[in-house]
Amino acid sequence: MPPVGYAVDWTAIVLAIVVGVAALGAMLAVAKVLAPRRPSAAKAIPYESGIVPTPLNWTQFNIRYYVFAILFLIFDVEAVFLFPWALVFLETAAYVFYAMMLFIAVLLFGVAYAWRKGVLEWR
């Protein structure tokens, strides 16, 4: 038979889930009841900006936008690794410091390469 604390812990988790789902359902129900409903043809279009969309309107985007966004995501996600490292660094040996210096060197090499190729210059 599992210890008593085990059942109490899971009871608290299940109770929190039930209360959260009930609160979510209550908020959605109240919003459905109290929200104003005035349907119109203008509200049925895909964009509510007031501009009527035209069919087959293709726009080409410059690849520079995508490359810039991907570089941002790469360096933003990799920067997240610096926070746990800072916490672990206080409790571990010196090899953790050198491992992070290698990681940061790779990041700096990536930035230097992108800068050298002109990816970061906005024209």
Secondary structure, 3 states (H helix, E strand, C coil): CCCHHHHHHHHHHHHHHHHHHHHHHHHHHHHHHHCCCCCCCHHHCCCCCCCCCCCCCCCCCCHHHHHHHHHHHHHHHHHCCHHHHHHHHCCCCHHHHHHHHHHHHHHHHHHHHHHHCCCCCCC
